[in-house]
Amino acid sequence: MSTTEATTTTPFGKIKIRTSGLVFCGTEVALLRRERPNSVHYTTVGGNVLPGEALPDALTRELKEELNLDPEHVAGAELLWLMDARLERPGPTPSPRKLHLIYRMHITPEIRAQLATEEYDELPDGGHEVGHVEWVDYRKTADLPLFPPIGDALAQLPSPDAPVASFELPGGRTATTPGSDLQIRRPGDPEHRLGVAAPQPDGITAHAGVPVSSNLDRSHRSLIGGRAACAYN
């Protein structure tokens, strides 16, 4: 096989990293709600790491851009979960692979009152898609069309600051097709298997990825500094 052929046909040859923050205030967590003509879906606050950008810098930048959360309030963010998503999209471009690094942090009601209520994603045509910041009780996220699909794991936390038993997320296979609404298959549904998957808002198909090792010491998951406190309901 020629180098050119291998380059154009090998899937998952390109890896992207996405950092996102689960920003808690009490039992509520900040999510972005995006509305489209035929569907509504939610995303965690975050985005792709830029070339050469450090992970803490990427998380801090995304939280500032999308939530207007100042860097000092990101202090103590804990790396909670890792999701390895292998995505297939139509066309000749090799299918990408995306690693989702999901951090957790806590803020006070006073800080929450100063945060953004809307976020604007720039579109290829120069327009913008509006994301509405919605504070959702984390225990009610299991039924949300959430990207990445962490709703089940999030809703099962005993409390907002509870430790997790495994760094590896359980996942269900999720599929979308160009022009269709998001369809989420949860653990226990047909075609579910261990691994991870991610619904994509631009119409691609996501397959479960390879589970990652959970043998990470929790002391190595802290991002920077301490954290603010918020009373739990």
C-alpha positions in Angstrom: 0.0 0.0 0.0 1.4 3.4 -0.9 1.9 6.2 1.6 -0.7 8.3 -0.1 -3.3 5.4 0.0 -2.6 4.8 3.7 -2.9 8.5 4.5 -6.3 8.8 2.8 -7.9 5.6 4.0 -6.6 4.9 7.5 -9.3 6.0 10.0 -8.6 7.6 13.4 -5.1 8.7 12.3 -5.9 12.2 13.5 -6.3 12.7 17.2 -8.0 15.8 18.8 -8.2 16.6 22.5 -11.2 18.3 24.0 -11.1 19.7 27.5 -14.4 20.5 29.3 -15.4 21.6 32.7 -18.3 20.3 34.9 -18.8 23.6 36.8 -20.9 22.8 39.9 -22.7 25.2 42.2 -24.4 23.1 44.8 -26.2 20.3 43.0 -26.5 22.1 39.8 -24.0 21.9 36.9 -23.5 24.3 34.0 -24.4 22.9 30.5 -24.8 24.5 27.1 -28.2 24.0 25.5 -28.2 24.2 21.7 -31.4 24.4 19.8 -31.8 23.4 16.1 -34.9 23.1 13.9 -35.4 19.4 14.6 -33.5 18.8 17.8 -32.2 20.2 21.1 -29.0 18.9 22.6 -26.6 19.8 25.4 -22.9 20.0 25.6 -20.4 20.3 28.4 -18.6 23.7 28.6 -15.3 23.3 26.7 -13.6 22.8 23.4 -10.6 21.5 21.5 -7.1 22.0 22.7 -5.1 24.3 20.3 -1.8 23.2 18.8 1.0 23.5 21.4 -1.5 24.6 24.1 -1.1 23.1 27.6 -4.2 21.3 28.9 -4.7 23.6 31.9 -4.4 26.6 29.6 -7.0 25.1 27.2 -9.5 24.4 30.0 -9.0 27.9 31.5 -9.4 29.5 28.0 -12.6 27.6 27.2 -14.2 28.3 30.5 -13.5 32.0 30.1 -14.7 32.1 26.5 -17.9 30.2 27.0 -18.8 30.8 30.6 -16.8 34.0 31.4 -15.3 32.1 34.4 -12.2 33.8 35.6 -9.0 31.7 35.8 -8.7 32.0 39.6 -12.0 30.2 39.9 -10.7 27.3 37.9 -8.2 26.6 40.6 -8.3 23.1 41.9 -10.1 21.6 38.9 -10.0 17.8 39.2 -9.6 15.6 36.1 -12.6 13.4 36.7 -13.0 11.3 33.5 -11.4 10.4 30.2 -13.3 9.4 27.2 -11.7 7.9 24.1 -14.1 8.6 21.2 -13.5 7.2 17.6 -15.8 9.0 15.2 -16.8 8.2 11.6 -17.9 10.9 9.3 -18.9 10.7 5.6 -16.6 11.7 2.8 -12.9 11.0 1.9 -11.4 12.6 5.0 -10.1 9.9 7.4 -12.2 9.6 10.5 -10.9 11.4 13.5 -10.4 10.3 17.1 -11.1 12.6 20.0 -10.0 12.3 23.6 -12.3 14.1 26.0 -10.7 15.2 29.3 -13.5 16.1 31.7 -12.7 18.2 34.7 -14.8 19.0 37.8 -14.8 22.2 39.8 -17.0 24.1 42.3 -18.1 27.7 42.6 -20.1 29.9 44.9 -23.5 31.4 44.1 -21.9 34.8 44.1 -19.5 33.7 41.3 -22.3 32.0 39.4 -24.3 35.3 39.4 -21.5 36.9 37.3 -21.2 34.2 34.7 -22.4 34.3 31.1 -25.9 33.2 30.1 -25.2 32.6 26.4 -22.3 31.4 24.3 -21.7 32.0 20.6 -20.1 29.4 18.3 -18.8 30.8 15.0 -20.1 29.0 12.0 -18.3 28.4 8.7 -20.5 30.9 6.9 -19.6 33.7 9.4 -22.7 33.4 11.4 -23.1 32.2 15.0 -24.9 29.4 16.8 -26.2 30.4 20.2 -25.6 28.1 23.2 -27.8 28.9 26.2 -26.1 28.3 29.6 -28.5 26.1 31.6 -27.9 25.1 35.2 -29.2 21.5 35.6 -29.5 19.3 38.6 -26.7 16.8 38.0 -29.0 14.0 39.2 -31.3 14.6 36.2 -28.7 14.5 33.4 -29.2 10.8 32.6 -32.1 11.6 30.2 -30.5 14.5 28.5 -29.1 14.3 24.9 -25.7 15.3 26.2 -22.3 15.5 24.4 -20.1 13.9 25.4 -22.5 11.3 26.6 -21.7 11.4 30.3 -25.2 11.9 31.7 -25.6 8.4 33.1 -22.3 8.5 35.0 -22.9 12.1 36.1 -26.3 11.3 37.5 -25.0 8.4 39.5 -22.6 10.4 41.5 -23.7 10.2 45.2 -22.9 13.9 45.6 -21.3 16.7 43.5 -17.9 16.1 45.0 -18.0 12.3 45.4 -14.9 10.4 44.2 -15.4 8.2 41.2 -14.6 4.5 41.3 -13.1 4.5 37.8 -11.4 7.0 35.7 -12.8 5.1 32.7 -16.3 6.1 31.7 -19.0 3.6 30.9 -20.4 4.3 27.4 -23.0 3.4 25.0 -22.8 3.4 21.2 -24.2 6.6 19.8 -25.0 7.2 16.2 -26.0 10.2 14.0 -26.4 10.5 10.3 -26.1 13.7 8.3 -29.2 15.8 8.6 -30.7 13.7 11.3 -31.6 14.4 15.0 -29.2 13.1 17.6 -29.9 9.5 18.7 -28.4 8.3 21.9 -28.2 4.6 22.8 -27.5 4.1 26.5 -25.9 1.1 28.3 -28.3 -1.8 28.1 -29.7 -0.8 24.7 -29.0 -2.9 21.6 -25.4 -2.7 20.3 -24.1 -1.4 23.6 -20.6 -2.5 24.5 -17.8 -1.3 26.8 -15.9 1.7 25.5 -17.0 5.2 24.7 -18.9 7.0 22.0 -19.9 10.5 21.3 -22.8 12.1 19.5 -21.7 15.0 17.3 -23.8 18.0 16.5 -22.6 18.2 12.9 -23.9 14.8 11.8 -21.3 12.0 12.2 -21.3 8.5 13.5 -19.5 7.6 16.7 -18.3 4.2 17.6 -17.2 2.9 21.0 -13.5 3.5 21.6 -10.9 1.5 23.5 -11.3 1.7 27.2 -8.5 3.5 29.0 -6.7 2.5 32.1 -8.2 3.7 35.3 -5.1 3.0 37.4 -4.3 6.7 38.0 -3.6 8.1 41.4 -6.2 10.7 42.4 -3.4 13.0 43.5 -2.3 13.4 39.9 -5.7 14.6 38.7 -5.6 18.1 40.2 -5.2 20.9 37.8 -4.0 23.8 39.9 -4.5 25.2 43.5 -7.5 24.9 45.8 -11.2 25.4 45.0 -14.2 27.5 46.1 -16.9 25.9 48.2 -20.7 25.9 47.6 -23.3 24.4 50.0 -24.9 21.2 48.7 -28.7 20.9 48.8 
